[in-house]
Every structure is written in C-alpha cells, then in structure tokens.
Amino acid sequence: AALVALEEALVVWQERGNRAGEATVLMRMAEVHVTLHARDVALQKVEQSLQLRKVISDRRGQAEALVLLGELHADQGDGANARSAYQEALELRSALFDQFGRGECLCALGTLEAEEGRFPSAIAMHQ
C-alpha cells in the first residue's frame, strides 16, 4: 500500500515539474524497498534521488541520500563505495554546519572502520 501511494505521489510531482518533491518521494521509496529487502531497487531509487538533489542544488538532500547510499553499499560488503558516500555526506554536512549530521556520518565511518578491523581509526571517529 505504501509503494502504491508513493508511486502516485511520484507521478504528481513529475507532472508538476517539482524535482524536490520527486526526489523526496524517491528517497521514501528507497527506504520502503530497504525494509522489503529489495536492496537493488532501493539503490536505484536513492541514486535517482541523489541526481535530482544535485540538479536542484539541495545539499541537505544530497547528504541524506549519500548516507542511505553508504548504508546500502556497506550492507552489500562494498566498503570502498560506502566510505566514499559517507565522506561526501560528511563534507556536505560540515559545509552546512550540521553537527548532528556530521556525527551520523562519523559514526557510520567509524563503524565501517571497525568492521574492516581498523580499530584505532574506528575509535577516533567515534570520539
């Protein structure tokens, strides 16, 4: 039911030419697909959202998409792409003076470091 409503909302935003609304709906669709364990579809939706956020220069939205992208890559065991996404999100959130968002990114990077056995680096990122 949620995906049906989101599909309908996506069409409405697209018809209106509202890229911000479209990007937001794509993110919500990605989150639903994550809960349904449809990671490939989630990855497509978050990448679409990220591209739209870049077009409209929505740095906050880009950071949100990059964090989810990092989580999806990390879940698939792709540490390099996860790290890249988290780092880019961290840069955006730092530029936006978003302390909570910076903490979220540093925590994600620290967890990735710990999973890869780089414990001193993981501890530093969690502090």
HUNOR-V516310 format. One record per run of one state. SS is the DSSP state (@ for helix, = for strand, . for the rest). FROM is the first residue (numbers start at 1). LEN is the number of residues. If there is no record, write none. Layout:
BEGIN
{{SS	FROM	LEN} {SS	FROM	LEN}}
END
This chain:
BEGIN
{{.	1	1} {@	2	15} {.	17	2} {@	19	17} {.	36	3} {@	39	17} {.	56	3} {@	59	17} {.	76	3} {@	79	17} {.	96	3} {@	99	17} {.	116	3} {@	119	8} {.	127	1}}
END
